[in-house]
Amino acid sequence: MSAGSRHKPKDERKERIAQIQAQQRRAEQRRTWMIIGIAGAVAVALIVPAAFLIINEQRAQNEVLAAAEEPIEGVQEFPDLDREHITGQMQYEQTPPVGGPHNAIWKNCGFYDEPVSDVHAVHSLEHGAVWVTYDPELPAADLRHLEALADRHSFLLVSPYEGLASPVVASAWGLQVELDGVDDERLEPFIVRYIQGPQTPEPGAACHGGVGA
């Protein structure tokens, strides 16, 4: 047998191994690109909705800010309110009260699922808080909405109140608006406009460090 004949099978094996290795590399490349494609599709599927949520949230906040710059329909004004400190309780003319004599200690802002004392809440109004009172019979989903608002606004006091003229009432010092519910489009503009707003007798005073949670 010639030398060329002896080397031929060995060369064929090398060539075959090289072909198999090349096929494996191509298969690995296809799998890699497939994984990259799937990962990219998943990323797009996650990022695009998140981007839309962020854009929609920003648009909604811009709309609230714009509405807060305009007169808010239905807001009642109560001028010349007394600011003296008292002990005990107080009979107020408005339900809930929007100002007047009050306790020397304010109510801490935040969300409450039990009624709070008028005389402490009025002091919070004096410090620039907005007090959102709600019908105790509101659905749980509505309460979660109000709690989320309280989490977002450090000078927002939210509590149930018996005998309201409407499902939700928003009050600031000397100002009040009766609302149809938590989805009333006037609620957030009122909050934004009057938290530490120009009506505040003591701007910059605290809404924490008083009584309550």
C-alpha positions in Angstrom: 0.0 0.0 0.0 1.3 3.4 -0.9 1.9 6.3 1.6 -0.9 8.3 0.0 -3.3 5.4 0.5 -2.3 5.0 4.2 -3.0 8.8 4.9 -6.3 9.0 3.1 -8.6 7.6 5.8 -6.9 9.8 8.4 -7.4 12.9 6.2 -11.0 12.0 5.7 -11.6 11.7 9.4 -10.0 15.1 10.0 -12.2 16.6 7.3 -15.3 14.9 8.7 -14.5 16.1 12.3 -13.9 19.6 10.9 -17.3 19.5 9.2 -19.0 18.3 12.4 -17.3 21.0 14.4 -18.3 23.7 11.9 -21.9 22.4 12.0 -21.8 22.6 15.8 -20.5 26.1 15.7 -23.2 27.2 13.3 -25.8 25.5 15.5 -24.4 27.3 18.6 -24.5 30.6 16.8 -28.1 30.0 15.8 -29.0 29.2 19.4 -27.2 32.3 20.6 -28.9 34.6 18.2 -32.3 32.9 19.1 -31.7 33.5 22.8 -30.7 37.1 22.1 -33.8 37.6 20.0 -36.1 36.1 22.6 -34.4 38.2 25.3 -34.7 41.3 23.2 -38.4 40.6 22.6 -39.0 40.0 26.3 -37.2 43.2 27.2 -39.2 45.2 24.6 -42.4 43.6 26.0 -41.5 44.8 29.5 -40.0 48.1 28.7 -42.6 49.4 26.3 -45.6 49.0 28.7 -43.5 50.5 31.5 -42.6 53.5 29.3 -46.3 54.0 28.5 -47.2 53.9 32.2 -44.5 56.5 33.0 -45.6 58.7 30.1 -49.3 58.4 31.0 -48.5 59.1 34.7 -46.5 62.2 33.8 -49.3 63.4 31.5 -51.9 62.9 34.3 -49.7 64.9 36.7 -49.3 67.7 34.2 -53.1 67.8 33.8 -53.5 68.0 37.6 -51.0 70.8 37.9 -52.7 72.7 35.0 -56.1 72.3 36.7 -54.7 73.5 40.0 -53.8 76.8 38.4 -57.4 77.4 37.3 -60.4 78.2 39.6 -61.8 75.0 41.0 -65.6 74.7 40.6 -67.6 74.5 43.8 -65.0 75.7 46.2 -66.6 77.6 49.1 -64.7 80.3 51.0 -65.1 81.1 54.7 -63.0 84.2 55.6 -62.0 85.8 59.0 -61.7 82.6 61.0 -60.6 82.7 64.6 -57.2 81.1 65.4 -57.2 81.0 69.2 -56.1 77.9 71.1 -58.7 76.2 73.3 -59.1 73.1 75.5 -61.9 70.7 75.1 -64.1 70.3 72.0 -65.7 72.9 69.7 -68.9 73.3 67.8 -68.1 74.4 64.3 -70.4 76.0 61.7 -69.0 73.8 58.9 -69.1 70.0 58.5 -66.2 69.2 58.6 -64.7 72.4 60.0 -62.4 74.6 57.8 -60.9 76.7 60.6 -61.6 78.5 63.8 -60.6 77.9 67.5 -58.6 74.7 67.9 -56.4 72.7 70.1 -52.8 73.8 70.7 -51.6 70.4 69.2 -52.2 69.5 65.6 -53.2 66.1 64.1 -50.4 64.3 62.3 -51.0 64.1 58.6 -51.6 60.7 57.0 -54.4 58.2 56.3 -56.8 57.2 59.1 -59.6 54.6 59.1 -61.1 56.0 62.3 -62.4 59.5 62.9 -60.0 62.2 64.2 -60.7 65.1 66.5 -61.9 68.2 64.9 -60.0 70.5 67.1 -56.7 68.8 66.2 -57.5 68.6 62.5 -58.3 72.3 62.4 -54.8 73.0 63.8 -53.4 70.9 60.9 -55.3 73.1 58.5 -53.7 76.2 60.1 -50.3 74.6 59.2 -51.2 74.3 55.5 -52.6 70.8 55.4 -55.5 69.7 53.3 -58.0 67.5 55.1 -59.9 65.0 53.0 -62.9 63.5 54.8 -64.8 60.5 53.4 -68.0 58.7 54.0 -67.2 55.7 56.3 -69.2 53.5 53.9 -66.9 54.1 50.9 -65.8 50.8 49.2 -62.4 49.4 50.0 -61.0 50.3 46.6 -61.9 53.9 47.2 -60.1 53.8 50.6 -57.0 52.4 48.9 -57.1 55.3 46.5 -57.2 57.8 49.3 -54.5 56.1 51.2 -52.3 56.2 48.1 -52.9 60.0 47.9 -51.9 60.4 51.6 -48.7 58.5 50.9 -47.8 60.9 48.0 -48.6 64.1 49.9 -46.9 64.7 53.3 -49.4 67.5 54.2 -52.5 65.5 53.5 -54.8 64.4 56.3 -57.4 61.8 55.4 -60.1 60.4 57.7 -63.7 59.2 57.8 -66.4 61.6 58.9 -70.0 61.0 59.7 -72.7 63.2 58.3 -71.0 64.5 55.2 -73.1 66.2 52.5 -71.2 64.2 49.8 -69.1 61.1 49.6 -65.8 63.1 49.9 -65.2 66.6 51.2 -61.8 68.3 50.8 -61.0 71.2 53.2 -58.2 73.7 53.6 -58.1 76.7 56.0 -61.2 78.7 55.1 -61.9 76.7 52.0 -64.0 73.6 51.2 -65.3 71.6 48.2 -67.9 68.8 48.2 -66.9 66.0 45.8 -68.8 63.2 44.2 -66.3 60.6 45.1 -62.6 59.7 45.0 -62.6 59.9 41.2 -63.9 63.5 41.1 -61.5 65.4 38.9 -61.4 68.3 41.3 -59.9 66.3 44.2 -56.2 66.3 43.2 -56.2 69.8 41.9 -57.6 71.0 45.2 -54.9 69.1 47.1 -52.1 70.4 44.9 -53.4 74.0 44.9 -54.0 74.3 48.7 -51.4 72.2 50.4 -49.2 74.9 51.9 -51.2 77.2 49.7 -51.7 81.0 50.0 -54.6 80.6 52.5 -52.2 79.0 55.0 -52.0 81.1 58.3 -48.7 79.4 59.4 -46.8 78.3 56.3 -43.9 76.0 56.9 -45.3 74.7 60.2 -45.2 70.9 60.7 -47.9 68.4 60.0 -46.0 65.7 62.0 -44.9 65.5 65.6 -48.4 66.2 66.9 -50.9 63.6 67.9 -51.8 60.5 66.0 -50.1 57.9 63.9 
